[in-house]
């Protein structure tokens, strides 16, 4: 069995979680009959999907929801209970 080095894959998709989602969705497409985007002797759809990622033929793209979350300013941190109780005493 041929293995694709994880370091190479993570250069293309910096999150192992996102890489898993990307490869599994592409493997499903391949099993449903989608054409391969790379020339390879590999037979397993998961191996083909990972090879496509490694060669840069497919990439993870943020959804509109993820992009909106990234642009939203972070919420203010809540004051600690100790700080609030000190103000009440004063």
LOVO-7232 format. One record per residue (C-alpha): residue number from 1; residue in one letter; x, y, z. Coordinates in steps of 0.25 Angstrom, whole numbers, padded with zeros to 4 digits. Layout:
<rs>
<NUM, "A", <X, Y, Z>>
...
</rs>
This chain:
<rs>
<1, "X", <0000, 0000, 0000>>
<2, "X", <0005, 0014, -0004>>
<3, "X", <0005, 0024, 0007>>
<4, "X", <0004, 0039, 0005>>
<5, "X", <0013, 0046, 0015>>
<6, "X", <0005, 0054, 0025>>
<7, "X", <0015, 0066, 0025>>
<8, "X", <0012, 0068, 0010>>
<9, "X", <-0003, 0067, 0012>>
<10, "X", <-0003, 0077, 0023>>
<11, "X", <0005, 0087, 0015>>
<12, "X", <-0007, 0087, 0005>>
<13, "X", <-0018, 0087, 0016>>
<14, "X", <-0013, 0092, 0030>>
<15, "X", <-0023, 0085, 0038>>
<16, "X", <-0023, 0070, 0040>>
<17, "X", <-0038, 0071, 0042>>
<18, "X", <-0041, 0079, 0030>>
<19, "X", <-0032, 0070, 0022>>
<20, "X", <-0040, 0058, 0027>>
<21, "X", <-0053, 0064, 0022>>
<22, "X", <-0048, 0068, 0009>>
<23, "X", <-0042, 0055, 0006>>
<24, "X", <-0055, 0047, 0010>>
<25, "X", <-0064, 0056, 0002>>
<26, "X", <-0055, 0055, -0010>>
<27, "X", <-0054, 0039, -0008>>
<28, "X", <-0069, 0039, -0008>>
<29, "X", <-0070, 0047, -0021>>
<30, "X", <-0060, 0037, -0027>>
<31, "X", <-0068, 0025, -0022>>
<32, "X", <-0080, 0031, -0029>>
<33, "X", <-0073, 0031, -0042>>
<34, "X", <-0066, 0045, -0043>>
<35, "X", <-0053, 0044, -0051>>
<36, "X", <-0039, 0044, -0045>>
<37, "X", <-0032, 0057, -0046>>
<38, "X", <-0018, 0051, -0045>>
<39, "X", <-0011, 0040, -0053>>
<40, "X", <-0009, 0028, -0043>>
<41, "X", <-0008, 0013, -0041>>
<42, "X", <-0015, 0014, -0028>>
<43, "X", <-0029, 0007, -0027>>
<44, "X", <-0035, 0011, -0014>>
<45, "X", <-0043, 0024, -0015>>
<46, "X", <-0037, 0029, -0001>>
<47, "X", <-0023, 0028, -0006>>
<48, "X", <-0027, 0035, -0020>>
<49, "X", <-0034, 0046, -0012>>
<50, "X", <-0021, 0048, -0003>>
<51, "X", <-0012, 0048, -0016>>
<52, "X", <-0021, 0059, -0022>>
<53, "X", <-0019, 0067, -0009>>
<54, "X", <-0004, 0065, -0009>>
<55, "X", <-0003, 0069, -0024>>
<56, "X", <-0012, 0082, -0021>>
<57, "X", <-0023, 0077, -0031>>
<58, "X", <-0033, 0079, -0019>>
<59, "X", <-0033, 0089, -0007>>
<60, "X", <-0041, 0092, 0005>>
<61, "X", <-0049, 0105, 0003>>
<62, "X", <-0056, 0112, 0014>>
<63, "X", <-0071, 0113, 0014>>
<64, "X", <-0078, 0126, 0014>>
<65, "X", <-0082, 0123, 0029>>
<66, "X", <-0067, 0120, 0033>>
<67, "X", <-0063, 0133, 0026>>
<68, "X", <-0073, 0141, 0033>>
<69, "X", <-0069, 0135, 0047>>
<70, "X", <-0054, 0139, 0043>>
<71, "X", <-0058, 0153, 0040>>
<72, "X", <-0066, 0155, 0053>>
<73, "X", <-0059, 0162, 0064>>
<74, "X", <-0057, 0154, 0077>>
<75, "X", <-0066, 0156, 0088>>
<76, "X", <-0061, 0163, 0100>>
<77, "X", <-0057, 0154, 0111>>
<78, "X", <-0066, 0153, 0123>>
<79, "X", <-0061, 0159, 0136>>
<80, "X", <-0057, 0149, 0146>>
<81, "X", <-0067, 0147, 0158>>
<82, "X", <-0056, 0152, 0168>>
<83, "X", <-0055, 0165, 0161>>
<84, "X", <-0070, 0167, 0161>>
<85, "X", <-0072, 0164, 0176>>
<86, "X", <-0061, 0174, 0179>>
<87, "X", <-0069, 0185, 0172>>
<88, "X", <-0081, 0181, 0180>>
<89, "X", <-0074, 0183, 0193>>
<90, "X", <-0069, 0197, 0190>>
</rs>
